[in-house]
Amino acid sequence: MTTTEAIRLLEKFRAGGATRDHVLRAFQAAPTADLGFAQVDTHRALRKGFPEVIFGAGKTPEQVAKIAAKLIDHGQRVLATRVGPEHFRAVRKKFKHAVHHELARCITIEKTPLPKRAGNIGVICAGTSDLPVAEEAAVTAEIMGNTVVRIHDAGVAGLHRLLARMETLQKANVLVVVAGMEGALPSVVAGLVSKPVIAVPTSVGYGASFGGVAALLGMLNSCGSGVTVVNIDNGFGAGYAAAQINALVGGMSAANP
């Protein structure tokens, strides 16, 4: 049950369209579904505004498909991250309308997309090699009911590419900035806009980048005001946080426009 569904049920009860026992049963339903290998949090949407998200890495295709099925059984939309083609094949057997976002390594399932809230989220990617992480952020924000504007290959090695998109940057309510190597791009963006910047270091780079640690440390030490940093390659975390910020601008919960 989502917050919106809870409100509708209470309004239906107030209008005489639902009995007290029906409402009590709905709210007393077990908050988890036991699959043996997983305890699916079926009340996550009620508390957070968006259902539990499936982290596919380390899970078998069958496990991902069964968790997705349980979420669908409870009328919830599905976002699975860090999945491969084998996961998608297993999910697609059960749900023909499942979508594989190959570059983002995500699967989404939704009968009806959420209406888009006002405003947009900008996702800026320093280099083409950073695209999988940037797309994970974008897909996450989109399924949560946000309009996402993408700017690709706009790293500091060619700063004119970013400056040419200043109007787009300034119109966004929040910006997710994804970069590997030395991780300088978020600091540059933060110096150009008055909006929150969520910095995402990636593991892209040569030896001394230490799998993204160099970019992470550079972003944590940013002199740009308003920069917050998520973990290395955590596009999902950045997209989710951006959705929550954008929801606050409109005064709504993260996935209930």
GUSEFI-84993 format. One line per 2 residues: number of its first residue (from 1); their letters; for each residue x, y, z of N, C-alpha, C. Coordinates in nm, 3 decimals. Each point is the difference from the previous one (the first is absolute). Last residue first. Layout:
// GUSEFI-84993
NUM> a> X Y Z X Y Z X Y Z  ... $
//
This chain:
// GUSEFI-84993
257> pn> 0.301 1.191 -0.683 -0.028 0.133 -0.054 -0.144 0.040 0.028  0.334 -0.360 0.209 -0.144 0.022 -0.001 -0.032 0.141 -0.049 $
255> aa> 0.438 -0.216 0.109 -0.058 -0.064 -0.118 -0.151 0.013 -0.003  0.278 0.225 0.340 0.093 -0.026 -0.109 -0.064 -0.060 -0.124 $
253> sm> -0.299 0.317 0.310 0.089 -0.110 0.033 0.071 -0.046 -0.127  -0.146 0.516 0.031 -0.061 -0.133 -0.011 0.099 -0.105 0.042 $
251> gg> 0.042 0.502 -0.086 -0.073 -0.029 0.122 -0.070 -0.133 -0.001  0.309 0.220 -0.330 -0.144 0.000 -0.028 -0.084 -0.031 0.120 $
249> vl> 0.467 0.008 0.039 -0.027 0.125 -0.071 -0.149 0.013 -0.027  0.167 -0.400 0.179 -0.013 0.105 0.101 -0.031 0.135 -0.064 $
247> an> 0.095 -0.371 -0.275 -0.132 -0.013 0.059 -0.024 0.109 0.105  0.422 -0.041 -0.201 -0.095 0.056 -0.095 -0.142 -0.006 0.054 $
245> iq> 0.341 -0.206 0.251 0.017 0.146 0.000 -0.102 0.066 -0.092  0.014 -0.469 0.005 -0.052 0.051 0.127 0.011 0.152 0.008 $
243> aa> 0.188 -0.218 -0.372 -0.146 -0.008 -0.005 -0.062 0.054 0.128  0.467 -0.039 -0.020 -0.046 0.109 -0.086 -0.152 0.003 -0.010 $
241> ay> 0.202 -0.359 0.228 0.011 0.124 0.077 -0.049 0.120 -0.081  0.021 -0.411 -0.223 -0.104 -0.006 0.103 0.002 0.130 0.083 $
239> ga> 0.336 -0.062 -0.325 -0.130 0.021 -0.063 -0.113 0.004 0.100  0.437 -0.105 0.153 -0.008 0.140 -0.044 -0.136 0.030 -0.061 $
237> gf> 0.096 -0.444 0.124 -0.011 0.084 0.118 -0.014 0.147 -0.035  0.079 -0.309 -0.353 -0.132 -0.018 0.061 -0.019 0.093 0.119 $
235> gn> 0.424 -0.028 -0.213 -0.097 0.080 -0.074 -0.139 -0.009 0.060  0.495 -0.126 0.156 -0.136 -0.011 0.055 -0.097 0.095 -0.070 $
233> di> 0.505 -0.082 -0.040 -0.090 -0.067 -0.096 -0.145 -0.010 0.048  0.311 0.138 0.382 0.054 -0.025 -0.134 -0.100 -0.083 -0.082 $
231> nv> -0.215 0.289 0.396 0.107 -0.098 -0.014 0.041 -0.019 -0.147  -0.207 0.475 0.139 -0.040 -0.138 0.027 0.119 -0.092 -0.027 $
229> vt> -0.059 0.558 0.131 0.066 -0.109 -0.073 -0.058 -0.135 0.041  -0.107 0.582 -0.029 -0.001 -0.119 0.083 0.047 -0.117 -0.086 $
227> vg> 0.015 0.576 -0.019 0.032 -0.130 -0.059 -0.011 -0.109 0.108  -0.044 0.501 0.038 -0.122 -0.073 -0.034 0.023 -0.134 -0.066 $
225> sg> 0.384 0.366 -0.044 -0.105 -0.003 0.103 -0.120 -0.080 -0.050  0.537 -0.057 -0.137 -0.130 0.048 -0.047 -0.105 -0.013 0.110 $
223> cs> 0.456 -0.158 0.015 -0.016 0.136 0.053 -0.131 0.061 -0.048  0.153 -0.543 0.084 -0.041 0.106 -0.092 -0.010 0.135 0.071 $
221> nl> 0.124 -0.473 0.143 0.078 0.120 0.031 -0.035 0.118 -0.088  -0.206 -0.423 -0.058 -0.018 0.027 0.142 0.074 0.127 0.044 $
219> mg> 0.058 -0.156 -0.442 -0.135 0.054 0.019 -0.027 0.033 0.147  0.411 -0.205 -0.116 -0.008 0.132 -0.061 -0.135 0.065 0.023 $
217> ll> 0.063 -0.446 0.137 0.069 0.094 0.089 -0.003 0.142 -0.056  -0.186 -0.340 -0.269 -0.075 0.013 0.124 0.064 0.103 0.093 $
215> aa> 0.228 -0.122 -0.395 -0.116 0.086 -0.029 -0.083 0.023 0.127  0.357 -0.299 0.039 0.052 0.134 -0.029 -0.114 0.098 -0.027 $
213> vg> -0.099 -0.458 0.056 0.032 0.064 0.127 0.052 0.142 -0.022  -0.115 -0.334 -0.345 -0.098 0.103 0.034 0.029 0.072 0.130 $
211> gf> 0.281 -0.355 -0.183 -0.138 -0.049 -0.011 -0.105 0.100 0.042  0.474 0.116 -0.016 -0.033 -0.097 0.106 -0.147 -0.039 -0.001 $
209> sa> 0.299 0.305 -0.270 -0.136 0.038 0.039 -0.052 -0.094 0.108  0.427 -0.050 -0.223 0.000 0.081 0.122 -0.138 0.056 0.035 $
207> gy> 0.055 -0.278 -0.408 0.046 -0.062 0.123 -0.014 0.081 0.127  -0.313 0.166 -0.393 0.122 -0.079 -0.007 0.045 -0.040 0.141 $
205> gv> -0.530 0.089 -0.130 0.128 0.070 0.011 0.116 -0.096 -0.010  -0.552 -0.019 0.163 0.068 0.019 -0.128 0.131 0.076 0.021 $
203> st> -0.362 -0.120 0.321 0.124 -0.077 0.005 0.079 0.009 -0.131  -0.338 0.393 0.211 -0.004 -0.131 -0.064 0.137 -0.066 0.006 $
201> pv> -0.314 0.398 0.291 0.129 -0.045 -0.054 -0.016 -0.136 -0.067  -0.355 0.411 0.103 0.014 -0.146 -0.006 0.136 -0.036 -0.059 $
199> ai> -0.305 0.442 0.245 0.118 -0.047 -0.073 0.010 -0.152 0.008  -0.387 0.407 0.036 0.032 -0.133 0.055 0.111 -0.058 -0.085 $
197> vp> -0.208 0.518 0.106 0.076 -0.087 -0.091 0.032 -0.130 0.074  -0.376 0.452 0.033 0.078 -0.108 0.062 0.068 -0.086 -0.107 $
195> ks> -0.093 0.509 -0.132 -0.079 -0.116 0.036 0.087 -0.107 0.067  0.111 0.435 -0.225 -0.043 0.021 0.138 -0.080 -0.119 0.053 $
193> vl> 0.423 0.050 -0.392 -0.144 -0.004 0.024 -0.029 0.022 0.148  0.448 -0.019 -0.192 -0.076 0.066 -0.106 -0.149 0.012 0.030 $
191> ga> 0.350 -0.226 0.265 0.039 0.140 -0.009 -0.081 0.079 -0.101  -0.052 -0.472 0.056 -0.047 0.068 0.122 0.034 0.148 -0.001 $
189> vv> 0.163 -0.279 -0.348 -0.145 0.023 -0.012 -0.051 0.077 0.121  0.451 -0.131 0.010 -0.023 0.100 -0.105 -0.148 0.034 -0.010 $
187> sp> 0.124 -0.347 0.287 0.044 0.129 0.054 -0.024 0.112 -0.100  -0.088 -0.450 -0.136 -0.099 0.053 0.094 0.038 0.136 0.059 $
185> la> 0.316 -0.230 -0.302 -0.119 0.062 -0.060 -0.103 0.051 0.101  0.441 -0.249 0.064 -0.008 0.145 0.018 -0.135 0.061 -0.039 $
183> ge> 0.247 -0.473 0.033 -0.128 0.036 0.063 -0.024 0.148 0.018  0.363 -0.303 -0.202 0.030 0.082 0.117 -0.126 0.054 0.068 $
181> mg> -0.083 -0.414 -0.294 0.131 0.065 -0.007 0.027 0.080 0.129  -0.509 -0.073 -0.133 0.109 -0.083 0.048 0.130 0.079 -0.004 $
179> av> -0.563 0.136 0.036 0.134 0.014 -0.058 0.096 -0.100 0.062  -0.542 0.241 -0.008 0.070 -0.128 0.003 0.135 0.014 -0.069 $
177> vv> -0.438 0.290 0.241 0.119 0.017 -0.083 0.091 -0.122 0.018  -0.533 0.207 0.079 0.084 -0.116 0.028 0.118 0.009 -0.096 $
175> lv> -0.369 0.387 0.193 0.089 -0.054 -0.103 0.079 -0.119 0.054  -0.493 0.318 0.076 0.112 -0.068 0.062 0.082 -0.066 -0.110 $
173> na> -0.354 0.281 -0.119 -0.017 0.017 0.145 0.115 -0.062 0.078  0.024 0.209 -0.519 -0.022 -0.121 0.078 -0.017 0.034 0.148 $
171> kq> 0.115 0.324 -0.346 -0.144 -0.028 0.010 -0.030 -0.121 0.088  0.448 0.147 -0.116 -0.061 0.095 0.094 -0.150 -0.025 0.018 $
169> lt> 0.262 -0.259 -0.312 0.048 -0.021 0.137 -0.077 0.086 0.099  -0.083 0.062 -0.460 -0.054 -0.128 0.047 0.040 -0.025 0.145 $
167> em> 0.184 0.373 -0.214 -0.143 0.021 0.022 -0.066 -0.126 0.055  0.461 -0.016 -0.130 -0.025 0.072 0.124 -0.149 0.018 0.030 $
165> ra> 0.294 -0.233 -0.356 -0.129 -0.049 0.053 -0.039 0.071 0.129  0.413 0.078 -0.242 -0.102 0.013 -0.104 -0.138 -0.044 0.048 $
163> ll> 0.390 -0.053 0.266 -0.044 0.139 -0.001 -0.108 0.025 -0.104  0.215 -0.426 0.025 -0.089 0.024 0.114 -0.057 0.141 -0.003 $
161> rh> 0.316 -0.121 -0.321 -0.117 -0.086 -0.022 -0.102 0.019 0.112  0.429 0.210 0.014 -0.094 0.072 -0.085 -0.127 -0.081 -0.024 $
159> lg> 0.388 -0.175 0.234 -0.098 0.071 0.081 -0.103 0.076 -0.083  0.338 -0.409 -0.040 -0.057 0.087 -0.104 -0.114 0.080 0.061 $
157> av> 0.248 -0.278 0.274 0.101 0.006 -0.107 -0.047 0.084 -0.118  -0.273 -0.112 0.390 0.080 0.123 0.010 0.110 0.008 -0.106 $
155> ga> -0.468 -0.278 -0.097 0.104 0.007 0.102 0.087 0.123 -0.010  -0.424 -0.213 -0.221 0.023 0.143 0.024 0.106 0.021 0.108 $
153> dh> -0.285 -0.393 -0.218 0.134 0.031 -0.048 0.032 0.148 0.012  -0.510 -0.073 0.049 0.104 -0.101 -0.009 0.132 0.057 -0.049 $
151> ir> -0.506 0.121 0.242 0.110 0.066 -0.071 0.118 -0.096 0.003  -0.579 -0.013 0.092 0.133 -0.058 -0.003 0.098 0.089 -0.077 $
149> vv> -0.491 0.023 0.297 0.070 0.058 -0.114 0.144 -0.049 0.005  -0.504 -0.169 0.217 0.146 0.005 0.007 0.055 0.057 -0.129 $
147> tn> -0.480 -0.031 0.321 0.053 0.026 -0.133 0.151 0.018 0.013  -0.317 -0.300 0.348 0.071 0.124 -0.031 0.037 0.010 -0.147 $
145> gm> -0.202 -0.369 0.296 -0.092 0.104 -0.039 0.062 0.134 -0.033  0.194 -0.448 0.114 -0.057 0.061 0.120 -0.083 0.124 -0.032 $
143> ie> 0.243 -0.241 -0.329 -0.107 -0.089 0.046 -0.066 0.053 0.126  0.369 0.246 -0.181 -0.116 -0.002 -0.091 -0.112 -0.089 0.052 $
141> at> 0.422 0.025 0.227 -0.078 0.122 0.017 -0.126 -0.002 -0.086  0.299 -0.362 -0.048 -0.055 0.003 0.135 -0.090 0.122 0.020 $
139> va> 0.245 -0.034 -0.398 -0.112 -0.095 0.000 -0.067 -0.002 0.137  0.390 0.264 -0.044 -0.110 0.055 -0.078 -0.123 -0.092 0.002 $
137> ae> 0.407 -0.140 0.210 -0.060 0.114 0.071 -0.124 0.051 -0.072  0.248 -0.329 -0.213 -0.062 -0.059 0.118 -0.069 0.109 0.082 $
135> ea> 0.260 0.135 -0.364 -0.131 -0.052 -0.041 -0.072 -0.069 0.115  0.440 0.158 0.070 -0.091 0.113 -0.022 -0.139 -0.048 -0.038 $
133> vp> 0.340 -0.321 0.038 -0.035 0.053 0.133 -0.098 0.116 -0.014  0.169 -0.190 -0.401 -0.080 -0.098 0.075 -0.045 0.050 0.137 $
131> ld> 0.293 0.283 -0.279 -0.142 -0.008 -0.032 -0.079 -0.106 0.077  0.489 0.144 -0.022 -0.078 0.014 0.123 -0.149 -0.022 -0.021 $
129> st> 0.326 0.004 -0.357 0.026 -0.118 0.084 -0.078 0.004 0.131  -0.004 0.369 -0.303 -0.083 -0.109 -0.049 0.018 -0.126 0.085 $
127> ga> 0.096 0.465 0.244 0.049 -0.070 -0.118 -0.091 -0.114 -0.040  -0.133 0.325 0.337 0.128 0.056 -0.044 0.048 -0.065 -0.129 $
125> ci> -0.516 0.083 0.167 0.098 -0.108 -0.007 0.131 0.054 -0.058  -0.498 0.164 0.249 0.114 0.040 -0.082 0.108 -0.105 0.011 $
123> vg> -0.553 0.097 0.095 0.104 -0.102 0.020 0.113 0.031 -0.098  -0.456 0.272 0.238 0.106 -0.009 -0.100 0.099 -0.110 0.037 $
121> in> -0.548 0.102 0.100 0.128 -0.039 0.058 0.101 -0.007 -0.113  -0.492 0.298 0.056 0.075 -0.113 -0.054 0.129 -0.021 0.076 $
119> ga> -0.554 0.229 0.029 0.145 0.013 0.014 0.073 -0.119 -0.058  -0.493 -0.092 0.163 0.056 0.122 -0.058 0.150 0.006 0.025 $
117> rk> -0.222 -0.485 -0.027 -0.017 0.120 0.082 0.066 0.120 -0.069  -0.217 -0.455 -0.232 0.123 0.073 0.029 -0.030 0.126 0.082 $
115> pl> -0.271 -0.483 0.004 -0.001 0.132 -0.066 0.124 0.078 0.043  0.026 -0.533 -0.011 -0.045 0.108 0.086 -0.006 0.130 -0.080 $
113> pt> -0.066 -0.472 -0.253 0.104 0.089 0.055 -0.060 0.108 0.089  -0.207 -0.491 -0.079 -0.023 0.138 -0.042 0.108 0.088 0.059 $
111> ke> 0.056 -0.458 0.043 -0.117 -0.006 -0.087 -0.029 0.138 -0.058  0.488 -0.187 0.145 -0.108 0.086 0.048 -0.115 -0.006 -0.099 $
109> it> 0.543 -0.174 0.105 -0.133 -0.055 -0.031 -0.102 0.095 0.060  0.575 -0.035 -0.134 -0.115 0.067 0.059 -0.128 -0.070 -0.044 $
107> ic> 0.579 -0.075 0.045 -0.129 -0.048 -0.051 -0.108 0.081 0.069  0.570 0.075 -0.109 -0.121 0.005 0.082 -0.116 -0.068 -0.071 $
105> ra> 0.473 0.152 -0.130 -0.002 -0.129 0.071 -0.118 -0.006 0.096  0.133 0.347 -0.335 -0.011 0.029 0.143 0.008 -0.124 0.087 $
103> le> 0.003 -0.039 -0.473 0.115 0.080 0.037 0.002 0.030 0.149  -0.374 -0.239 -0.179 0.124 -0.075 -0.010 0.122 0.080 0.047 $
101> hh> -0.515 -0.026 0.111 0.081 0.116 -0.031 0.145 -0.049 0.000  -0.491 -0.256 -0.051 0.141 -0.013 0.034 0.074 0.124 -0.046 $
99> va> -0.539 -0.128 0.141 0.091 0.074 -0.089 0.142 -0.018 0.051  -0.526 -0.261 0.033 0.126 0.040 0.064 0.091 0.065 -0.103 $
97> hk> -0.441 -0.207 -0.072 0.018 0.145 -0.012 0.124 0.049 0.075  -0.146 -0.462 0.000 0.032 0.037 -0.138 0.024 0.149 -0.017 $
95> fk> 0.050 -0.360 0.409 -0.060 0.131 -0.022 0.043 0.054 -0.136  0.132 -0.438 0.150 -0.116 0.022 0.085 -0.075 0.128 -0.035 $
93> kr> 0.398 -0.123 -0.229 -0.087 -0.118 -0.012 -0.129 0.019 0.079  0.354 0.319 0.028 -0.085 0.016 -0.120 -0.093 -0.119 -0.021 $
91> va> 0.334 -0.005 0.344 -0.110 0.092 0.035 -0.099 0.010 -0.116  0.391 -0.252 -0.068 -0.082 -0.065 0.102 -0.121 0.086 0.037 $
89> rf> 0.319 0.178 -0.299 -0.071 -0.112 -0.063 -0.092 -0.070 0.100  0.285 0.344 0.157 -0.112 0.052 -0.079 -0.078 -0.114 -0.064 $
87> he> 0.395 -0.105 0.232 -0.104 0.043 0.093 -0.124 0.046 -0.077  0.378 -0.105 -0.249 -0.060 -0.123 0.054 -0.109 0.033 0.102 $
85> pg> 0.264 0.352 -0.196 -0.099 -0.057 -0.092 -0.069 -0.124 0.055  0.191 0.311 0.379 0.052 -0.034 -0.131 -0.109 -0.058 -0.088 $
83> vr> 0.039 0.363 0.458 -0.046 -0.126 -0.057 0.062 -0.019 -0.138  -0.016 0.376 0.362 0.116 -0.088 -0.013 -0.042 -0.141 -0.045 $
81> ta> -0.416 0.250 0.181 0.126 0.057 -0.046 0.108 -0.108 -0.005  -0.576 0.068 -0.007 0.112 -0.087 0.036 0.127 0.057 -0.060 $
79> lv> -0.545 0.145 0.115 0.130 0.045 -0.050 0.105 -0.098 0.051  -0.581 0.033 -0.045 0.125 -0.070 0.027 0.117 0.073 -0.063 $
77> rq> -0.545 0.089 0.212 0.089 0.003 -0.115 0.134 -0.058 0.040  -0.474 -0.149 0.237 0.108 0.098 0.001 0.080 -0.005 -0.129 $
75> gh> -0.384 -0.276 0.201 -0.038 0.117 -0.076 0.107 0.107 -0.009  0.016 -0.455 0.195 -0.047 0.103 0.094 -0.029 0.133 -0.071 $
73> di> 0.169 -0.371 -0.241 -0.117 -0.054 0.070 -0.061 0.103 0.095  0.413 0.096 -0.209 -0.112 0.017 -0.093 -0.129 -0.050 0.064 $
71> lk> 0.395 -0.073 0.237 -0.031 0.143 -0.002 -0.120 0.028 -0.091  0.164 -0.437 0.006 -0.064 0.031 0.127 -0.036 0.148 0.009 $
69> aa> 0.242 -0.153 -0.374 -0.137 -0.052 -0.003 -0.074 0.034 0.129  0.461 0.104 -0.033 -0.080 0.088 -0.085 -0.147 -0.044 -0.001 $
67> ik> 0.304 -0.278 0.217 -0.019 0.123 0.077 -0.086 0.097 -0.079  0.122 -0.390 -0.220 -0.096 -0.030 0.107 -0.025 0.122 0.088 $
65> av> 0.325 0.024 -0.349 -0.135 -0.015 -0.057 -0.104 -0.023 0.109  0.458 0.015 0.122 -0.046 0.133 -0.042 -0.143 -0.007 -0.053 $
63> qe> 0.206 -0.407 0.105 -0.027 0.078 0.121 -0.053 0.139 -0.034  0.143 -0.280 -0.352 -0.125 -0.049 0.058 -0.037 0.078 0.125 $
61> pt> 0.417 0.085 -0.215 -0.113 0.049 -0.078 -0.135 -0.041 0.059  0.394 0.039 0.348 -0.022 -0.079 -0.120 -0.116 0.062 -0.080 $
59> kg> 0.335 0.290 0.322 -0.125 -0.077 0.001 -0.012 -0.078 -0.130  0.363 0.301 0.082 0.008 -0.106 0.100 -0.127 -0.083 0.011 $
57> ag> -0.065 0.471 -0.201 0.134 -0.061 0.009 0.003 -0.103 0.113  -0.390 0.284 -0.093 0.013 -0.128 -0.070 0.134 -0.068 0.015 $
55> fi> -0.345 0.330 0.284 0.141 0.007 -0.040 0.036 -0.136 -0.058  -0.492 0.263 0.064 0.075 -0.126 -0.004 0.143 0.027 -0.047 $
53> ve> -0.379 0.316 0.277 0.073 -0.015 -0.126 0.087 -0.126 0.008  -0.482 0.177 0.254 0.135 -0.055 0.014 0.062 -0.019 -0.138 $
51> pf> -0.382 0.365 -0.006 0.019 -0.138 0.046 0.147 -0.038 0.020  -0.200 0.503 0.076 0.039 -0.082 -0.115 0.031 -0.141 0.051 $
49> gk> -0.137 0.346 0.296 -0.054 0.059 -0.122 0.038 -0.076 -0.125  0.091 -0.087 0.491 0.099 0.077 -0.075 -0.055 0.069 -0.125 $
47> rl> -0.262 -0.280 0.314 0.091 0.078 0.085 0.084 0.099 -0.080  -0.303 -0.296 -0.219 -0.079 0.077 0.094 0.088 0.092 0.084 $
45> ar> 0.198 -0.310 -0.300 -0.062 0.111 -0.073 -0.082 0.089 0.093  0.197 -0.398 0.170 0.100 0.102 -0.028 -0.061 0.122 -0.070 $
43> ht> -0.199 -0.436 0.152 -0.046 0.130 0.051 0.099 0.112 -0.029  0.070 -0.469 -0.105 -0.117 0.042 -0.076 -0.057 0.133 0.047 $
41> dv> 0.474 -0.292 0.002 -0.063 0.107 0.078 -0.117 0.057 -0.080  0.250 -0.502 0.000 -0.037 0.114 -0.083 -0.080 0.101 0.082 $
39> qa> 0.371 -0.392 0.090 -0.116 0.056 0.069 -0.038 0.129 -0.073  0.287 -0.472 -0.164 -0.016 0.145 0.011 -0.126 0.034 0.079 $
37> fg> 0.137 -0.449 -0.092 0.131 0.062 -0.027 -0.005 0.152 0.014  -0.402 -0.218 0.111 0.104 -0.094 0.039 0.138 0.062 -0.015 $
35> ld> -0.415 0.231 -0.069 0.027 -0.088 -0.114 0.106 -0.105 0.033  -0.368 0.359 0.258 0.112 -0.091 0.019 0.014 -0.093 -0.121 $
33> at> -0.199 0.516 0.101 -0.038 -0.126 -0.064 0.122 -0.092 0.002  -0.185 0.460 0.309 0.101 -0.072 -0.078 -0.060 -0.126 -0.060 $
31> pa> -0.251 0.302 0.279 0.085 0.093 -0.073 0.110 -0.066 -0.081  -0.520 -0.173 0.133 0.141 -0.018 0.037 0.089 0.093 -0.081 $
29> aq> -0.503 0.148 0.097 0.069 -0.099 -0.084 0.147 -0.004 0.036  -0.342 0.304 0.175 0.058 -0.104 0.085 0.072 -0.107 -0.080 $
27> fa> -0.240 0.369 -0.198 0.113 0.055 0.075 0.068 -0.104 0.089  -0.382 -0.120 -0.263 0.100 0.056 -0.091 0.122 0.049 0.075 $
25> rl> -0.375 -0.155 0.242 0.072 -0.111 -0.064 0.111 0.052 -0.091  -0.289 0.316 0.198 0.089 -0.061 0.099 0.082 -0.113 -0.060 $
23> vh> -0.333 0.202 -0.266 0.112 0.092 0.021 0.100 -0.061 0.098  -0.397 -0.235 -0.072 0.080 -0.001 -0.123 0.123 0.089 0.016 $
21> dr> -0.320 -0.004 0.345 0.077 -0.125 -0.002 0.090 -0.007 -0.123  -0.303 0.361 0.043 0.110 0.012 0.095 0.088 -0.124 -0.003 $
19> ta> -0.261 0.111 -0.450 -0.034 -0.028 0.139 0.122 0.017 0.089  -0.129 0.266 -0.471 0.078 -0.112 0.052 -0.033 -0.019 0.147 $
17> gg> -0.199 0.349 -0.261 0.022 -0.100 -0.105 0.084 -0.118 0.043  -0.141 0.431 0.228 -0.090 -0.113 0.015 0.018 -0.109 -0.103 $
15> ar> 0.256 0.419 0.087 -0.117 0.020 -0.087 -0.099 -0.115 0.009  0.408 -0.013 0.241 -0.071 0.118 0.048 -0.127 0.025 -0.080 $
13> fk> 0.291 -0.345 -0.141 -0.064 -0.035 0.128 -0.083 0.116 0.052  0.263 0.078 -0.377 -0.110 -0.090 -0.036 -0.078 -0.041 0.124 $
11> el> 0.391 0.246 0.059 -0.105 0.086 -0.054 -0.123 -0.082 -0.040  0.379 -0.230 0.146 -0.059 0.073 0.112 -0.112 0.092 -0.048 $
9> lr> 0.246 -0.232 -0.327 -0.077 -0.095 0.080 -0.069 0.070 0.116  0.297 0.249 -0.270 -0.123 -0.032 -0.074 -0.090 -0.094 0.081 $
7> ia> 0.426 0.104 0.174 -0.088 0.117 0.005 -0.133 -0.029 -0.069  0.334 -0.328 -0.027 -0.050 0.010 0.137 -0.098 0.116 0.014 $
5> et> 0.229 -0.052 -0.409 -0.103 -0.104 0.017 -0.060 0.004 0.139  0.362 0.289 -0.089 -0.118 0.040 -0.077 -0.114 -0.099 0.015 $
3> tt> 0.417 -0.104 0.190 -0.065 0.107 0.075 -0.128 0.045 -0.071  0.134 -0.497 -0.106 0.071 0.127 -0.005 -0.074 0.104 0.084 $
1> m> 0.030 -0.566 0.009 -0.084 0.119 0.000 0.088 0.124 0.000 $
//
